[in-house]
Amino acid sequence: MNDKYIINIGRQLGSGGRLIGRQLAKDLNFAYYDKELISLASQESGLNKEFFEKADEKNNFNFFKNFLGLQFSKNYLGNDTLFKIQSDIIKDLANLKSSVFVGRCADYILREQPLTLNIFITADIEDRAKRTAERKNISEAEALEYNKKTDRQRKEYYNFYSNRGWGRASSYHLCINSSVLGLEKTTNYILSFIKEKFNI
């Protein structure tokens, strides 16, 4: 299989999108990139990993103006610069082998790649809160607020850097609620969809 297939996954926090993406990559023998992109961007640029962690899927310039009390110009360490670094890495990785990318505007960054499938995963609000509460060891009420905040940041980040709408059906090839079938069956459903679309 010499063609490079790209699966891009957008997701609400707590929807299981990360777990589904990792399992899809394993089943398909594709590379998998999520938080790994932060370390790669830091290594490639020589910049502190914390810059990328603080900007990860957030459209917030204030952090860079105050980091360690230093004043950086937007042109040097603004979100645009970090987005460009990460975008170049995503493009390079997509050209190496078939891959699954989770978040970080990968679907927009790789919009010119011919063999791509863009997926958005959501879940019922109760399921998302429960999953986040268990993962972060917080109450479900706290998880609910945390999910709302994180999804708002992801939406602002995505909408700022793309000409699409985060979570909007027209931005993706497939939108699916993982609460309907559960994570395992949702993963299997998406896997079948991928194989059908790419004829693999």
Secondary structure, DSSP 8 states (H G I E B T S, - for coil): --S--EEEEEE-TTSSHHHHHHHHHHHHT-EEESTHHHHHHHHHH---HHHHHHHTT----HHHHHGGG----HHHHSHHHHHHHHHHHHHHHHTTS-EEEESTTHHHHTTT-SSEEEEEEE--HHHHHHHHHHHHT--HHHHHHHHHHHHHHHHHHHHHHSSS-TT-GGG-SEEEEHHHH-HHHHHHHHHHHHHHHHT-
